[in-house]
Amino acid sequence: MITAPGLYLITVSENNNPTYLRSGLYRVYVDYPYANFRNVKTGAGTFERLNMLRIFEEQGRVVCSPMRTERETEIREFETWASREVVR
């Protein structure tokens, strides 16, 4: 459940997805009553209502797992490295 801004791993039931989210790693900004999601890899984003996300999590349709803060820098560095163009 999203309780604060930060890095979250989002898992979505693709066969019953009630949101615009897809499974992946997102940076989440909270501005009650909404959360703004930005995909760490693609930069794509969307807004979702926090109350609806809570309901969808209770139903098992969406799972929002906070990433541990000490891993956040490492994950950000990996995503930056992975998104670089390969020079041949």
PABAKOL-123692 format. One record per atom (N, C-alpha, C, O, CB): x, z negated, y negated. Coordinates in pm, whole numbers, plus 32768, in hexadecimal, padded with zeros to 4 digits. Each point is the difference from the previous one (the first is absolute). Glycine has a CB too. Example, Ala and Ser with C-alpha at 12.3 -4.5 7.8 and 13.67 -1.06 7.14 Angstrom:
2
85277CF48239;7FA780007F89;805A80007F88;80687FBE8002;7EDB7FC58073;809A80C57F22;80527FFA7F89;7FB37FB77F93;80337FEF7F91;804380E880AE;
END
This chain:
88
805480008075;7FAC80007F8B;805980007F83;80687FBE7FFD;7EDF7FC88081;809180C37F1F;804C80097F84;7FDB7F8C7FA6;7F8D7FF27FD6;80808108803E;80567EB37FCD;7FEA7F8D7FAA;805780067F82;7FE67FB97FA0;7FDE7FC08129;80A380DC7F38;805C800B7F90;804180898002;800080438068;802B7EC37F9A;800D81267F8D;804780807FFF;80797FF9805D;80357F94801B;7F7E80987EF9;80788047811C;807580028055;80018079805B;7FB880617FEA;804F7EA9800D;804C80EE8070;8011806B8061;7FAC7FDF807B;800D7F938039;80DD80A17F71;7EC180298080;7FA77FE98071;800880748063;800880747FD9;7F607F057F94;809580648112;7FF380648068;7F6B800B801E;7FC17F9F8028;81288031803B;7EE080A87F8A;7F7180168011;7FE9804A8084;803E8067801A;7F9D7F9E7EEA;7FCD7FC6814C;7FD98041807D;7F6B801D7FF7;7FAF7FA67FE7;81087FE4809F;7F2580F47F8F;7F75802B7FF1;7FCF80378084;8047804B8044;7FDC7FE77EC6;7F627FAA811A;7FBE803B8075;7FD8808E7FDA;7F9A80147FBD;80117F088098;80A481467FD5;7FEB808A7FD4;7F79803A802D;7FC980577FBD;812E7FC7804A;7ED47FB28069;7F7F80358030;7F897FC07FB9;7F8E80298013;80DC800280CA;7FB07F6F7ECF;7F957FBC7FB7;80387FCE7F7B;7FF87F897FE1;7F93803380F8;80AE80A17ED9;80437FDB7F84;7F9E7FFF7F8B;7FCC80697FDA;81097FF8807F;7F107F297F6E;7FA17FF57F91;804280117F76;7FBC7FF27F9A;7FBC7F7880F6;810980B37F6B;804880047F81;804C80847FF1;7FFE8054805A;80187EB27FAA;802C810A7F8A;805980727FEB;808C7FE48034;805680587FFD;7F237FE97F3A;809F7F4680F8;80847FDB8031;801C803F8087;7FA5801C804E;804A7F0E7F36;809180EC8097;803180298083;80667F98802A;80367FB97FAB;7FA381408028;80417EFC80AB;80647F9F802E;8087801F7FC1;802880747FF8;7F5C7F6F80E2;80C27FB57EF8;808280127FC4;802B7F877FAF;7FBC7F997FFE;8019815A7FFC;809C7F1B7FC3;80377F967FAE;7FDA801A7F6F;8018806C7FCB;80A87F7180D7;7F047FBE7F1E;7FCF800F7F78;80337F907FA6;80107F8E802B;7F2480E4802E;80E67FB17F29;80147F9C7F99;7F767FE97FC3;7FBE805F7FD6;81397FE67FF9;7EDF7F3E802B;7F787FDF7FD3;80077FB17F7D;80497F9E7FF5;7F64806180F9;8005802F7EB1;7FF17FBB7F80;7F727FCC7FFB;7FA1804A801C;810D80497F6F;7F427EF08052;7F7B7FC27FFF;7FD07FF07F71;80447FC67FAC;7FEE7FC1812B;7F5880AF7F0E;7FBC7FEE7F80;7F6E7FE98023;7FAF805D8002;80F780387F7A;7F387EEA809F;7F7D7FDD8033;7F9280447FAF;80057FFD7F85;80557F2780CB;7F4681197FF0;7FDB7FFD808C;803C80718054;7FCF801C806D;7F617F777F4A;813880B08017;803980728048;80907FE5802A;80447FA97FCB;7F2680EF7FB4;80C17FB780E2;808D80088025;802880937FF6;7FB88058802E;803A7EDB806D;808180E47F28;803580877FF4;806D800F806A;80607FB38003;7F6B805B7F03;802580558151;805E8019806C;805680797FDF;7FCB80687FD9;7F957F3380CD;812380597F6A;805D80717FF0;8053800A807E;804A7FA48022;7FBD80407EE2;7FED808D8142;804C8016807A;809580057FDC;8028804D7FA9;7F17803180C3;81117F307FD6;808F7FF67FE0;80478085801B;805C80247FB6;7F9D7EE78081;7FDE813B8030;8044807D8025;7FD480777FAC;8054804D7FD1;7FC07F5A8116;7F6A80687F04;7FCC80787FBD;7FDE7FEB7F6D;7FFA80617FB4;7FAE7FE58127;80417F3E7EFC;7FD87FE47F77;7F6B80117FE8;7FCE7FE07F94;811280688027;7ED87FEA80A9;7F6F80127FF4;7FBE7F777FF1;802F7F9D8037;7FD881398053;7F8B7F277F2A;7FC07F807FEA;7F6A80067FFA;7FC4806B7FF6;81047F547F93;7EFC7FCC807E;7F707FF37FF8;7FDD7F727FD3;80547FA68009;7F8C810A80AC;7FA67F3D7F1C;7FCB7F7C7FDF;7F987FDB8069;7FB28054802D;80787FCF7EDA;7FD67F60811F;7F9A7FCC805C;7FCF7F7A7FCB;804D7FB47FC5;801D80C48102;7F157F6C7F4F;7FC97F7E7FD7;802F7F958062;7FF78012807A;7F3E805E7F1E;80FC7F218033;80337F948054;7F947FC5805B;801B7FE18074;808B7FEC7EDB;7EDF8023807D;7F947FC88052;7FE1805A8077;7FE77FCF806F;7FB97FC37EC5;806080F280B6;7FE4805D806E;80727FFF8066;7FE880068078;7F91808A7EEC;81047F68806D;80727FFA805C;7FF67F85805A;801D80078077;807180727EE1;7F497F16806E;7FF17F86804F;7F9A8015806F;80167FD68072;80257FA07EC6;7F5580C980A7;7F99801C8064;8034805E806C;7FE97FEA8077;7F667FF47EDA;80F8808C8086;803680608061;80687FBE805B;800A80248075;7FCC80967EE7;80777EE7806F;80607FB88053;7FB77FA78065;80297FF78074;807F800C7ECF;7EEE7FBC8091;7FB17FAC805C;7FC680548071;7FF07FCF8070;7FDA7F957ED3;8015811A80A0;7FC9805B8065;806D80418055;7FE180438062;7F5E7FE77F06;813F7FC48074;806F803B804B;801780937FE0;80458044804B;7F8C7F198067;7FF780D37EE1;800F808E7FDD;807E801A7FAF;8038806E8004;7ED07FA87FFF;81267F857FB3;807980087FAF;804B7F7C8010;7FC37F957FFE;7FD0810D7F5A;80F17F6580B6;80527F888005;806D800D7F96;804A80627FFE;7F877F7B80FA;80387FBF7EB0;80637FFF7F95;80617F8D801B;7FDF7F8B7FEB;7F7C80D87F6C;811D7FBE80D7;80647F9B8024;806E7FFA7F97;804780637FEB;7F867FC08108;80437F6A7ECB;806C7FF67F9C;808880078043;80147FC9806C;7F577FAE7F01;80F380CE8053;808980078032;804B7F897FC7;7FE67FD57F8F;8014812A8082;80617ECC803C;804F7F8F7FD2;8055802A7F88;803B806C8002;7FCA7F3380E7;8001800F7EB2;804680237F85;809480198014;803980557FBC;7F217F267FCA;80E7803E80D4;808F80158012;801F808A803A;8071802E7FF4;7FA97EDB802C;7F848139801D;801380878037;7FDB806D7F9C;801B80758018;7FB77F2E80CC;7FF280387EAD;7FCC80627FA2;806F805A7FC8;7FEF80797FF8;7F5A7EE77FCE;812880678013;806F804F7FC9;803580618069;801980757FE3;80247ECE7F82;7FD2808D8114;80318054806D;7FA08074801C;802C80728015;80477EC6804F;7F0D80AD7F9C;7F9C80698017;800380657F8E;7FFB80798019;7F757EE58068;809880737F03;8004805A7F8D;807C805A8006;7FF780777FE4;7F8C7EDF7F94;80F0807080AC;807B804F800C;7FF48069806D;802B80727FEE;80597EC97FC1;7F4080A080C3;7FED8061806B;7FA580727FD5;801D8074801B;80067ED6808C;7F6E80967F16;7FA380687FD3;8043805E7F9C;7FE780798003;7F5A7EE98022;811380697F83;804A80537FA1;805F805C804B;800880777FE4;7FE67ED67F6D;805B807A810F;805D804F8051;7FB5806D804D;802C80728003;806D7EC78012;7EF580A58028;7FB5805E8054;7FC280707FAE;7FE7806D8035;7FEB7ED98069;801480A27EE2;7FBD80687FB0;8064805F7FBC;7FD680617FC1;7F6F7EFD8018;813D80888032;806380597FC3;800280878047;7FE780098079;80A37F307F44;7F95812E7FF7;800E8083803C;80838008804C;80667FC87FD6;7F10809F7F72;80887FDE8127;80798013804F;804C80757FC3;7FC9806E7FF2;7FCA7F3880E4;80EB80437F07;805380697FC6;8057803A806F;80457FB68046;7FBC7FD97ED6;7FFA80F480F5;804F80408069;806980577FC7;804C803E804B;7EF37FBC804A;
END
